[in-house]
Structures are given as C-alpha cells and as structure tokens.
C-alpha cells in the first residue's frame, strides 16, 4: 500500500475557519487546535510583553503592539501570534493581512513544535523582520532577525538583557528582564 495522496486529506479555507468554535489556526489548509486557555505563566509573560511594547512604541506614530489577532496570510493560512508589532494601518477590523514587523510566540507544551518549526518557516517566508521565541521554562527568548537573503539569523538568546529592534519605520529597545516572573527563579 502506497503513501496516501494529498487529495484524501481535507483542505480548509478562511470561510471554513470563520465558522469554527474555539481557538484555531489554519496553516496551508490544515487546522491546528490552539491549546486550552493559556497557562497563567504564559498569560503573565504575554501581558508583560504587551505592556512593555506599548511603552516603548509610544513615541512611534506608525507602529503599534497587538495581542493575538488573526493574521490572514492567504485563503488557507490564518495564524494568531501571541504578541506582535505592526507598522501599518490594518485594512480590516477582523484581521490583518500584512506581515507584522515583530512577532513574539510563547512556547507551551502543546504548541512548541509548531512555534519552533512550522511558524518559524512561515514567518521567515512571509518576511516578518523579527521572530522572538519565548521559553517560559528556561527564562530565555531566542531573538531572530531576517537578513538580506530573507533568512533568519539568531541575534541572541535573551534572558536579562535589552535588545534593540529596528524596523524600516522605527527602532526601540526591549528589556527581556522585565518579562519573567522573578518569584519563580
């Protein structure tokens, strides 16, 4: 018996996605259930990232920080990054269509493989300038920047340092020491 052909697998679109209950992502027509509501530590880190992004972007008239929002990449690919920075005016209220400049994904057991591999490749291909993978267990954030060849290069493994982010619109400094729960170290 040979390998199953792609024609045997369902291929979903944004119209299907809109009708689904619960939290989902759709990548290349394949649905991915989001983890149950994020764990408390995940939410705390996401909140701290959001607050700091709001603070450091206050002087930029163009860029803004967002919490999970649908990014409709194509009719069969819709993702919801944990935290993101956009430097454009969204065309729609329900979702964005242009690539964010910065994306933070916070690892959890159920999403780690998708965040580390599938989303890494997807964000690189779509031209997201910075991809930050936050590991709550290791208290480390891997910061990647898109190079001139369109490939991610690691900037650093940030724990307690500040990292400069520079887009074509603005630049800001992000202090990673502010996102960790100091009571768990």
SULRALIN-V535679 format. One line per field, one symbol per residue. ss: DSSP state (H for helix, E for strand, - for the rest). psi: psi as a letter, one per 20 degrees, with the letter a starting at -180 (. if undefined). A space follows every 10 residues. Layout:
# SULRALIN-V535679
ss: ???
psi: ???
This chain:
# SULRALIN-V535679
ss: -----HHH-- ---HHHHH-- ---EEEE--E EEE------H HHHHHHHHHH HHHHHH---- ---EEEE--E EEEE--EEE- --EEEE---- ----EE---- -EEEEE---- -HHHHHHHHH HHHHHH---E EEEEE----E EEEEEE---- -EEEEEEE-- -EEEEE---- EEEEEHHH-- -HHH-
psi: prqqqhiiqq orrhhgghiq qapqqookip qopqrrpqrg ggggggghgg gggggijhip igqqpqapqp oogaijoprn qgqqpqlroq hqhhrqhqpq hppppoqrgi igggghfghg gghghikpgp poopohgilq pppqppaijk qpppgropfj rqppppaigr qrppohhiiq oiij.
